[in-house]
Amino acid sequence: MGSLIYLNGEIQPAESARISPFDRAFLFGEGIYEVCIIINGQFVDMDSHLARLDRSLGACGMTPPPERAQLPQIMHDLAHANGITNGFAYLQVTPGATPRSFTAVPQGRPTVMILAQAQDFLSAPSLSRGITVQLQPDIRWLHRDIKTTMLLPQVMAKRSALANGVDDTLFFDELGITEGSSSNVFIVEASGTLITRPLSHHLLAGCTRARIITLAQDAGMKVEERIITRDELLRAPEVFVTSATYMIIPVTSIDGHAVGDGQTGEVTKRLQDAYLDFMRSLSAPATR
């Protein structure tokens, strides 16, 4: 595609980059990743994303890569080398290559791959139009708090949504709503209170989720972290989802049932504006 990537110490053309077929992410799905968006040349909540990377690596017993301390500068350099002002960086860390054995201990360095891609998130039609979703049982493994590359259930859920004429999928378990296929879920009660499921191994601790909670509380909104039942979700006057690439997107329909009046709700719009203001505050040119 003509882009430059970072691989194990070097920024190089993607076409010539080589990763071993014995890499444990390829053989076993043993890898951790993060996605951080770039707005006006600035990475949004990079510190939070890299802190979560560290937690995920530790939870899986994976060794931090030797360039861990330099990752912020490497990501800035890669975005600059690709001429990206608005887009995202995808960072993946794996244990590296071993013989195909479940218990093999890597002897070489971890594999670190970063790619940067241009994308205009601020012009996404879904910001104003919203998305339609379906509900599905959450069949994934029970450590969803670890941001692993094992994403087949999420891929299947997104493809199922498109095949069924909607945009995405929200998962539920025996307690209630867990999260979206790649997002955290919020509802807004009639009183204006924001509700989102408390953090646990059942869902990912979203960096955008945390930022939206902070912005809501700074604006004087009440936020509760508790279980959201399926019935409560369907009755809510406003529902929205958050993620690095979604940012904050209203949900307008669930399993064919309109959410509220089917438009972006007042509270959701206030939080969208607050998040956009936050990102604009980061728009000073990146230091090199």
C-alpha positions in Angstrom: 0.0 0.0 0.0 3.0 2.2 -0.1 3.0 3.0 3.6 5.8 2.9 6.1 5.6 0.8 9.2 7.8 0.3 12.3 9.0 -3.3 12.9 11.5 -4.3 15.5 13.6 -1.2 15.6 13.2 0.2 12.1 10.8 2.3 10.1 10.6 0.5 6.7 8.2 0.0 3.7 5.3 -2.2 4.6 5.8 -4.3 1.4 9.3 -5.4 2.4 8.6 -6.0 6.1 8.9 -9.6 7.3 7.6 -11.4 10.4 8.4 -15.0 11.1 5.7 -17.6 10.3 6.6 -19.0 13.8 5.6 -15.8 15.5 3.3 -16.8 18.4 0.6 -14.2 17.4 0.3 -16.0 14.1 0.4 -19.5 15.5 -1.6 -19.0 18.8 -3.1 -15.5 18.7 -0.7 -14.6 21.5 -0.4 -10.9 21.1 -1.5 -7.5 22.6 -2.5 -4.5 20.6 -3.6 -0.8 21.0 -5.2 1.7 18.6 -4.6 5.4 19.2 -6.2 8.1 17.1 -4.4 11.1 15.7 -6.3 14.4 15.5 -4.6 17.5 14.1 -1.2 15.9 14.5 -1.7 14.9 18.1 -2.3 11.5 19.6 -5.4 11.3 21.8 -4.9 9.8 25.3 -1.7 8.0 24.3 -0.5 7.7 27.9 -3.7 5.8 28.7 -3.3 3.5 25.8 0.3 2.7 26.6 -0.6 2.1 30.3 -3.2 -0.4 29.2 -0.7 -2.0 26.9 1.5 -2.5 30.0 -1.4 -4.0 32.0 -2.3 -6.4 29.1 1.3 -7.5 28.7 1.6 -8.1 32.4 -1.6 -10.0 32.6 -0.4 -12.4 29.8 3.1 -12.8 31.3 4.6 -11.2 28.2 7.9 -9.3 28.4 7.7 -5.6 27.6 9.5 -4.8 24.3 13.0 -3.2 24.6 11.8 0.0 23.0 8.9 0.5 25.5 10.2 3.8 26.8 10.6 5.1 23.2 7.2 4.1 21.9 5.6 7.6 22.2 8.4 9.1 20.1 8.4 6.2 17.6 4.7 6.6 17.1 5.1 10.3 16.5 8.0 9.7 14.1 6.0 7.1 12.2 3.0 9.3 11.8 5.2 12.1 10.6 7.0 9.8 8.1 3.6 8.8 6.6 2.4 12.4 6.5 -0.5 11.7 8.8 -2.3 14.6 10.4 -5.6 12.8 11.1 -5.7 9.0 11.4 -4.6 6.3 13.8 -1.6 4.2 14.9 -2.0 0.5 15.5 0.5 -1.0 17.8 1.0 -4.8 18.3 3.4 -6.6 20.6 3.9 -10.4 20.5 6.3 -12.7 22.4 8.1 -13.3 19.1 8.9 -16.5 17.3 9.2 -20.0 18.9 8.8 -23.6 17.7 5.1 -24.5 17.5 4.6 -25.6 21.1 2.0 -24.2 23.6 4.6 -23.9 26.3 7.7 -22.9 24.3 9.6 -20.0 26.0 10.6 -17.2 23.5 14.4 -16.7 23.4 14.5 -13.8 21.1 13.1 -10.3 21.3 9.3 -9.6 21.3 7.9 -8.6 17.9 6.8 -5.0 17.8 4.9 -3.7 14.8 3.3 -0.3 14.4 1.4 1.0 11.4 -0.1 4.4 10.9 -3.0 5.1 8.6 -4.8 8.3 7.6 -8.5 8.6 8.4 -10.8 11.6 9.0 -12.7 10.5 12.1 -14.2 14.0 12.7 -16.1 13.7 9.4 -17.5 10.3 10.0 -21.3 10.3 9.1 -22.1 8.2 12.1 -21.1 11.0 14.5 -24.4 12.8 13.6 -26.4 9.9 12.0 -25.6 7.3 14.7 -25.5 3.6 14.2 -28.0 0.7 14.4 -27.1 -2.4 16.3 -28.2 -5.9 17.1 -27.9 -7.9 20.4 -26.0 -11.1 20.6 -25.0 -13.4 23.5 -21.4 -12.8 24.6 -19.5 -16.0 23.7 -16.0 -14.6 24.1 -13.4 -15.7 26.6 -13.7 -14.3 30.1 -10.6 -12.0 30.1 -12.0 -9.2 27.9 -10.1 -6.7 30.1 -6.9 -7.9 28.2 -6.7 -6.2 24.7 -5.6 -9.3 22.9 -5.3 -9.9 19.1 -7.7 -12.9 19.4 -10.6 -11.1 17.7 -12.4 -13.8 15.8 -15.7 -13.4 17.8 -15.7 -9.7 17.2 -15.0 -10.1 13.5 -17.9 -12.6 13.3 -20.2 -10.3 15.3 -19.5 -7.3 13.0 -20.0 -9.5 9.9 -23.2 -10.8 11.3 -24.4 -7.2 11.9 -23.8 -6.2 8.3 -25.4 -9.4 7.0 -28.5 -8.5 9.1 -28.7 -4.9 7.8 -27.4 -3.1 10.9 -24.1 -1.5 11.7 -22.7 -3.3 14.7 -23.4 -5.7 17.6 -23.8 -5.2 21.3 -23.1 -8.3 23.5 -24.9 -9.4 26.6 -24.3 -12.1 29.3 -26.4 -13.5 32.1 -26.3 -10.2 34.0 -26.8 -7.7 31.3 -25.0 -5.7 28.6 -21.3 -6.3 28.5 -19.9 -4.1 25.6 -20.0 -3.6 21.9 -18.0 -5.7 19.5 -15.3 -3.0 19.7 -16.7 -0.4 22.0 -18.1 0.4 25.5 -21.8 1.0 26.0 -23.5 3.9 27.9 -27.2 4.6 28.4 -28.7 7.9 29.6 -31.6 7.7 32.0 -34.6 10.1 31.7 -33.0 12.0 34.6 -29.9 12.6 32.6 -27.7 10.2 34.6 -25.1 8.2 32.6 -25.0 4.5 33.2 -22.2 2.1 32.1 -21.2 -1.3 33.3 -18.4 -1.3 36.0 -15.0 -2.5 35.0 -14.1 -6.2 35.5 -12.8 -9.1 33.4 -16.1 -9.0 31.5 -15.2 -5.9 29.5 -12.3 -3.8 28.3 -11.4 -0.7 30.3 -11.8 1.7 27.3 -9.5 4.7 27.3 -12.3 6.7 25.6 -14.8 5.4 28.1 -12.6 6.8 30.9 -12.2 10.2 29.1 -16.0 10.5 28.6 -16.7 9.7 32.2 -14.2 12.4 33.3 -15.7 15.0 30.8 -19.2 14.2 32.0 -18.3 14.6 35.6 -16.5 17.8 34.9 -19.7 19.1 33.2 -21.7 18.3 36.4 -23.3 15.1 35.0 -24.0 12.2 37.3 -22.3 8.9 36.3 -23.2 5.5 37.7 -21.2 2.3 37.0 -23.6 -0.6 37.3 -25.1 -3.5 35.3 -27.4 -2.5 32.4 -30.1 -5.1 31.8 -31.3 -5.8 28.3 -34.8 -4.4 29.1 -33.2 -1.3 30.5 -31.1 -0.8 27.4 -34.2 -1.1 25.2 -36.2 1.4 27.3 -33.3 4.0 27.6 -34.1 7.4 25.9 -30.4 7.6 24.8 -27.7 5.0 24.2 -24.2 5.6 22.9 -21.0 3.7 22.4 -17.4 4.9 22.8 -14.0 3.7 21.5 -10.9 5.3 20.1 -12.1 5.1 16.5 -15.8 5.5 17.2 -15.1 8.3 19.6 -18.7 8.8 20.9 -21.4 7.5 18.6 -25.2 7.5 19.3 -27.1 4.3 18.9 -30.4 5.0 17.2 -31.9 1.5 16.9 -31.5 -1.8 18.7 -32.9 -5.0 17.2 -35.2 -2.8 15.1 -36.5 -0.8 18.0 -35.9 2.9 17.9 -33.9 4.5 20.7 -35.8 7.5 21.9 -36.9 9.4 18.8 -34.2 7.7 16.7 -32.0 10.8 16.7 -28.9 11.9 18.6 -30.0 12.7 22.1 -29.3 16.0 24.0 -26.9 14.4 26.5 -25.1 12.5 23.9 -24.6 15.6 21.8 -23.3 17.6 24.8 -20.7 14.9 25.4 -19.8 14.8 21.7 -19.2 18.5 21.8 -17.1 18.2 25.0 -15.0 15.4 23.5 -14.4 17.4 20.4 -13.4 20.4 22.5 -11.0 18.2 24.4 -9.4 17.0 21.2 -9.1 20.5 19.8 -7.2 21.4 23.0 -4.5 18.9 21.9 -4.0 20.4 18.5 -0.6 22.1 19.1 2.0 20.7 16.6 3.7 17.5 17.8 7.2 18.0 19.2 10.0 16.0 17.5 
